Amino acid sequence: MLQSWRWFGPNDPVTLDQVRQAGASGIVTALHHIYDGRAWTPADIAERKAVVEAAGLVWSVCESIPIHTSIKLRRGPYRDYIDNWKVSLANLGRAGVPVVCYNFMPVVDWTRTDLRYVMPTTGLALRFDMAEFVAYDAFVLKRAGAEGDYAPELLAAAQAKLAGMSESAIATLETNIIAGLPGGEDSYDREGIRRRIAEFDDVSADDMRSNLVEFLKEVVPVAEEEGVRLGIHPDDPPFSLFGLPRVVSTAADMRSVLGAVDSTANGLSFCAGSLGSRADNDVVGMAREFASRINFVHLRNVSVEPDRSFNEAEHLGGDVNMVDMISILRAEERRREASGRADTVIPMRPDHGHLLADDIHKKTNPGYSLIGRLKGLAELRGIITAVDQLQGA
């Protein structure tokens, strides 16, 4: 497996030298300063690639080319935005970037309610608290119809949570949910997110799925032609937020995506933590079923609670069996090699490390501090080494 690291460009507090010190050789990055649907030019891409290679690293994965809301709605100038996306994809392929990760989440990207949740170790983790999210959705944002989306006991828990929160705590919760986390595509104020949610009022899950399939039918042939492997990232968390349709959350969803365009270029960015945030997902079983179509891997772990709350766990300490996961992925790499596939090495990265040691007092991107991910990558590297010995690799 190609050990990689997400890097947010020259303004990332983690430097490329530090990435090398962590033991990674691949960089997962994107042109985060161009997020408005414009096509990425060869010059834009070459500039970023040169910076990465000057540090002795390789640009192993683009994460992500943003998908404009009009594409997800298939309304307005969506045709122009799809064409721009295809140009960006082709230019990345011609520049030698072999994998492109993307997602199809409506309005909000990956979402958490607490960015500094204190763990028993005294390290700080990311957390999604369902009652806090419902408190925001139903009683702060006051989304039309929100109270009808939740069970009475959950609404009562949300009201109790809200009653115990100060105005500053409510403001922080709102910022955490709607202002955008690292790598997300949009940032909103309260009125802005109300308007954007309303645009999806008449969009069903079937509509959303159909729009994704139509998008895939256009972009997968470009990926095939340019030698790029696409990987769709699961919804995070993998269930509806704000009443919006999320259609990349379950094994059935994955089958739909992969079956829509049957090509190895149409694959998955398999995020163990995202999929593991839903208790009825058999993450290891999904990895086994879809192994041949996994083009990129996020290895992180979560601990899930009965009400769908979860916190980011130690990489080896949550509900996902990381030893089994890595065993499946290493066996798949050997299977690809034996079958003559060109993409025998699957890029992976540690994801969402805890905030540890003096990083707690530094400016960091939530989930993307140095020490927590360094620790996670070291643990994952140890599993890879042990699995290889046991499997005779």
Secondary structure, DSSP 4 states (H G I P E B T S, - for coil): -EEEEE---TT-SS-HHHHHHHT--EEEE--TT--SSPPPPHHHHHHHHHHHHHTT-EEEEEE-----HHHHHT-TTHHHHHHHHHHHHHHHHHTT--EEEE---SS--S--SEEEEEPTTS-EEEEE-HHHHHIIIIIIS--TTGGGGS-HHHHHHHHHHHHT--HHHHHHHHHHHHS--TT-S----HHHHHHHHHTTTT--HHHHHHHHHHHHHHHHHHHHHHT-EEEEPPPSSSS-STT----SSSHHHHHHHHHHS-STTEEEEEEHHHHHTSTT--HHHHHHHTGGGEEEEEE--EEE-TTS-EEE--TTTSSS-HHHHHHHHHHHHHHHHHHT-S--S-EEEE----B-GGGGGS---TT--HHHHHHHHHHHHHHHHHHHHHHT-
